[in-house]
Amino acid sequence: MPGFDNILLVAAPGEDPQQAVARLCRLVNAGGRLTIASLCEDLPDDVAELLQDPAVMSVRAEIDARRLQQFEGYVDAARSAGIEVRTRELSGIPFLEIIRAVLADGYDLVVKAAEPSVGLHAAFFGSTDRHLLRKCPCPLWLADPAGAATVSRILAAVDPSPRSDTQRNLSREVLELAQHLAQRFGAALDVVHAWQVLGDRILGATGRKDPETVQLIGETLNRHQRWLDELLREAGIDAAQATLHLVRGYAGEVVPEVARATRSDIILMGTVGRVGIPGLLIGNTAERILGEVDCSVLAVKPEGFVSPVTPAGPSH
């Protein structure tokens, strides 16, 4: 997987095009292609009717002008960096049109600025992002729009346990990609794996000090350490190349805590559901992680994942 040859960048309001393109320069392989998409969301019928009002038409014209200016900023930045760039316009429901573009043109990475959600608990990732995380068939980089042009610290979240070949293989891909990006950006690499002891929550094993529980904790830790060491060897990563965080707890809690403690710029993680069931992806753990972090996320899909979104039909 390391490296990308066909990237789709979705232009977003509020993001600095220069910084977005500077990151892409480190991502695209030599001879790779970059397509920059301008996204125009369809308006509900009741809103569309308002566009007949001259005042509303004036506001919409200004919005369109600024969107075009922003889009041209991305294109100019890419060409100034010497990247061959193509352009396209996507119009409709954002997540559907992005996924249909991937299905039609075989992009191997989608990059877009993360959108804030609204409500009592404003998570970092909005509705479009969550749809993409569940249904986009290729890796997805949701970038912090306020993030720097470079990446200084990368956190790879993995599950090396052998109970699931899908999860373990995906974790190896995450590590290989994380190592590749760390080399491209000259970034520090952290690897986190959350582990639990049987009965931690149900039996309250966390605070138990009896000999049997202490032995169980030690044996469980050693087993997870062995699994993690084996996974690192499979991914070609030695101890000097990464800082390991083998933390007792639940991944939905541990990963955000480690990301904050290490001041990670981006979290790489696999999104695993039940392969073969279209669109059934992510799960409670990844959803919880997404709701707790405010840095960029690069989500990798398992082999065999099928998007529930159907390709666009022929135009008439």
Legacy VTK file of the C-alpha trace (Angstrom):
# vtk DataFile Version 3.0
C-alpha trace
ASCII
DATASET POLYDATA
POINTS 316 float
0.000 0.000 0.000
2.683 2.637 0.865
2.475 5.663 -1.371
-0.355 6.881 -3.548
-0.609 7.208 -7.315
-4.054 8.671 -7.877
-5.231 11.181 -5.265
-8.505 13.076 -5.100
-8.323 16.333 -3.121
-11.671 17.892 -2.251
-11.369 21.674 -2.013
-12.854 22.991 1.226
-13.737 26.484 2.459
-11.638 27.669 5.366
-8.610 25.534 4.542
-5.304 27.024 3.433
-4.706 25.661 -0.092
-0.939 26.161 0.203
-0.758 23.983 3.317
-3.079 21.340 1.885
-1.010 21.035 -1.284
2.263 21.041 0.662
1.069 17.929 2.504
0.069 16.313 -0.779
3.542 16.841 -2.203
4.742 14.304 0.373
1.955 11.851 -0.374
1.854 11.462 -4.127
4.339 9.060 -5.701
6.600 10.163 -8.523
4.526 10.234 -11.669
1.325 10.070 -9.648
-1.825 12.016 -10.469
-3.651 14.616 -8.438
-7.228 15.624 -9.103
-8.697 18.621 -7.303
-12.468 18.638 -7.006
-14.761 21.583 -6.468
-17.790 20.472 -4.492
-21.159 22.149 -4.915
-23.876 20.773 -2.649
-27.436 20.473 -3.928
-29.916 22.761 -2.204
-33.236 21.542 -0.773
-36.257 22.487 -2.876
-37.518 25.056 -0.384
-34.119 26.761 -0.323
-33.810 26.594 -4.109
-37.064 28.521 -4.419
-35.560 31.353 -2.407
-32.876 31.777 -5.043
-35.427 33.552 -7.189
-35.263 36.441 -4.743
-32.765 39.047 -6.033
-31.158 39.544 -2.606
-30.656 35.812 -2.166
-29.314 35.505 -5.711
-26.737 38.179 -4.894
-25.574 36.310 -1.793
-25.400 33.039 -3.707
-23.364 34.684 -6.458
-20.860 35.903 -3.857
-20.669 32.444 -2.330
-20.019 30.886 -5.745
-17.343 33.492 -6.508
-15.533 32.774 -3.246
-15.791 29.023 -3.805
-14.245 29.453 -7.250
-11.481 31.625 -5.827
-10.734 29.010 -3.168
-10.705 26.256 -5.787
-8.334 28.214 -8.025
-6.075 28.667 -5.009
-5.664 24.904 -4.731
-4.940 24.541 -8.439
-2.399 27.362 -8.475
-0.639 25.972 -5.397
-0.389 22.507 -6.943
0.968 23.775 -10.253
3.449 26.029 -8.458
4.692 22.925 -6.641
5.251 21.196 -9.981
2.384 18.710 -9.576
0.419 17.774 -12.657
-3.150 18.448 -11.660
-6.549 17.694 -13.107
-9.760 19.382 -12.062
-13.355 18.299 -11.787
-16.614 19.589 -10.357
-18.805 17.470 -8.124
-22.414 18.491 -7.664
-24.948 16.784 -5.458
-24.905 15.131 -2.046
-21.240 15.490 -1.021
-20.404 12.016 0.274
-22.240 10.287 -2.570
-20.504 12.299 -5.286
-17.075 11.806 -3.721
-17.559 8.035 -3.489
-18.944 7.828 -7.014
-15.855 9.675 -8.254
-13.683 7.079 -6.504
-15.653 4.229 -8.060
-15.470 5.793 -11.515
-11.820 6.854 -11.583
-10.080 4.499 -9.174
-8.606 7.029 -6.759
-6.423 5.357 -4.146
-6.710 8.190 -1.613
-9.304 10.865 -0.852
-8.127 13.958 1.016
-10.504 16.535 2.440
-10.624 18.946 5.346
-12.520 17.620 8.334
-15.776 19.423 8.908
-17.004 20.371 12.379
-20.333 18.970 13.444
-22.949 20.871 15.390
-24.918 20.125 18.510
-24.399 19.891 22.247
-21.222 17.872 21.760
-19.504 19.211 18.682
-17.201 16.430 17.550
-14.441 17.191 15.076
-15.945 15.153 12.271
-19.270 16.050 10.684
-21.915 14.042 8.884
-20.245 13.944 5.462
-16.986 12.748 7.009
-18.667 9.941 8.899
-20.496 8.797 5.765
-17.164 8.727 3.937
-15.454 6.846 6.747
-18.153 4.184 6.606
-18.638 3.924 2.861
-15.666 5.238 0.870
-13.867 2.228 -0.660
-10.353 3.737 -0.550
-8.218 5.249 2.241
-9.496 8.584 3.496
-7.393 11.414 4.936
-9.528 13.841 6.932
-7.187 16.732 7.550
-7.281 19.246 10.362
-8.012 22.458 8.402
-6.005 24.421 10.956
-3.097 21.969 10.888
0.381 22.790 9.701
1.602 22.041 6.195
3.888 19.335 7.510
3.379 16.388 9.818
5.742 16.057 12.781
4.238 13.152 14.705
2.242 10.161 13.473
0.265 7.782 15.673
-0.617 4.331 14.325
-3.392 2.551 16.217
-3.230 -1.224 15.791
-4.676 -4.489 17.053
-2.083 -7.259 16.650
-4.155 -10.039 18.224
-4.423 -13.151 16.046
-8.159 -13.663 16.695
-9.032 -11.919 13.415
-6.972 -12.257 10.244
-8.788 -9.247 8.774
-7.906 -7.023 11.727
-4.322 -8.224 11.936
-3.672 -7.817 8.203
-5.200 -4.367 8.297
-3.051 -3.428 11.287
0.039 -4.487 9.355
-1.040 -2.286 6.427
-1.572 0.616 8.842
1.949 0.166 10.219
3.517 -0.061 6.758
1.730 3.095 5.642
2.575 4.910 8.879
6.260 4.066 8.460
6.160 5.248 4.854
4.557 8.566 5.815
6.973 9.034 8.711
9.842 8.721 6.255
8.201 11.053 3.721
7.479 13.748 6.315
10.543 13.163 8.486
8.077 12.591 11.332
8.305 10.699 14.612
6.282 7.488 14.691
4.257 6.268 17.673
2.408 2.954 17.775
-0.433 2.362 20.219
-2.175 -0.854 21.143
-4.826 -0.986 23.852
-5.153 -4.266 25.718
-7.536 -5.549 28.360
-7.618 -8.259 30.984
-10.583 -10.595 31.076
-13.146 -9.136 33.469
-11.633 -5.649 33.677
-15.023 -3.961 33.745
-17.456 -6.706 34.669
-15.442 -8.041 37.615
-13.569 -4.876 38.463
-10.258 -6.588 37.776
-8.475 -3.258 37.323
-7.899 -2.756 41.027
-7.593 -6.358 42.187
-4.267 -7.367 43.750
-4.838 -11.045 44.579
-2.131 -13.433 43.265
-4.397 -14.971 40.625
-5.345 -11.594 39.141
-1.755 -10.343 39.246
-0.651 -13.466 37.375
-3.450 -13.045 34.848
-2.461 -9.425 34.229
1.189 -10.335 33.719
0.420 -13.183 31.351
-2.009 -11.040 29.353
0.483 -8.188 29.036
3.239 -10.539 27.896
0.945 -12.105 25.308
-0.047 -8.733 23.834
3.586 -7.584 23.862
4.561 -10.701 21.915
1.774 -10.149 19.397
2.779 -6.515 18.929
6.466 -7.422 18.492
5.525 -9.994 15.840
3.347 -7.492 13.979
6.120 -4.887 13.998
8.563 -7.432 12.562
6.084 -8.323 9.818
5.776 -4.625 8.948
9.571 -4.188 8.905
9.683 -1.805 11.883
12.353 -2.198 14.562
12.405 -0.742 18.071
14.513 2.256 17.039
11.980 3.411 14.443
8.957 3.874 16.678
7.843 4.650 20.217
5.499 1.945 21.468
2.509 2.556 23.715
1.138 -0.720 25.052
-1.613 0.649 27.268
-4.103 -1.231 29.380
-7.601 -0.039 28.646
-10.177 0.230 25.891
-9.085 1.517 22.487
-11.860 4.099 22.303
-10.411 5.724 25.407
-6.712 4.902 25.063
-6.090 6.083 21.485
-7.400 9.652 22.015
-5.462 9.893 25.290
-2.211 8.830 23.633
-2.867 11.146 20.666
-3.224 14.098 23.033
-0.234 13.094 25.159
2.054 12.738 22.132
0.558 15.776 20.353
0.088 13.669 17.263
-0.671 15.464 14.001
-2.420 12.474 12.484
-3.835 9.145 13.619
-3.697 6.186 11.253
-6.181 3.449 11.964
-8.046 0.664 10.251
-11.813 0.766 10.097
-13.135 -2.749 10.378
-16.648 -4.062 10.388
-17.842 -7.278 8.811
-16.221 -7.648 5.428
-18.677 -8.678 2.743
-21.604 -6.725 4.137
-21.680 -3.508 2.103
-21.142 -0.385 4.146
-20.997 -2.121 7.531
-17.819 -0.545 8.748
-16.202 1.403 11.562
-17.933 0.023 14.670
-18.227 1.509 18.126
-14.494 1.726 18.838
-13.601 3.805 15.806
-16.713 5.951 16.234
-15.668 6.732 19.781
-12.122 7.587 18.732
-13.422 9.961 16.068
-15.644 11.670 18.612
-12.726 12.360 20.947
-9.900 13.616 18.730
-9.202 16.959 17.099
-6.289 16.016 14.858
-6.203 14.615 11.336
-7.193 10.996 10.740
-6.200 8.620 7.955
-8.587 5.676 7.830
-7.659 2.518 5.939
-10.210 0.006 4.691
-9.908 -3.780 4.965
-9.290 -5.828 1.858
-12.565 -6.924 0.349
-14.614 -3.999 1.612
-17.512 -3.165 -0.701
-19.091 0.272 -0.654
-22.882 0.364 -0.550
-22.830 3.359 -2.885
-23.565 2.458 -6.484
-21.705 4.080 -9.377
-23.373 6.960 -11.128
-25.408 5.934 -14.142
-24.712 7.250 -17.649
-25.557 10.880 -18.173
-28.345 11.771 -20.611
LINES 1 317
316 0 1 2 3 4 5 6 7 8 9 10 11 12 13 14 15 16 17 18 19 20 21 22 23 24 25 26 27 28 29 30 31 32 33 34 35 36 37 38 39 40 41 42 43 44 45 46 47 48 49 50 51 52 53 54 55 56 57 58 59 60 61 62 63 64 65 66 67 68 69 70 71 72 73 74 75 76 77 78 79 80 81 82 83 84 85 86 87 88 89 90 91 92 93 94 95 96 97 98 99 100 101 102 103 104 105 106 107 108 109 110 111 112 113 114 115 116 117 118 119 120 121 122 123 124 125 126 127 128 129 130 131 132 133 134 135 136 137 138 139 140 141 142 143 144 145 146 147 148 149 150 151 152 153 154 155 156 157 158 159 160 161 162 163 164 165 166 167 168 169 170 171 172 173 174 175 176 177 178 179 180 181 182 183 184 185 186 187 188 189 190 191 192 193 194 195 196 197 198 199 200 201 202 203 204 205 206 207 208 209 210 211 212 213 214 215 216 217 218 219 220 221 222 223 224 225 226 227 228 229 230 231 232 233 234 235 236 237 238 239 240 241 242 243 244 245 246 247 248 249 250 251 252 253 254 255 256 257 258 259 260 261 262 263 264 265 266 267 268 269 270 271 272 273 274 275 276 277 278 279 280 281 282 283 284 285 286 287 288 289 290 291 292 293 294 295 296 297 298 299 300 301 302 303 304 305 306 307 308 309 310 311 312 313 314 315
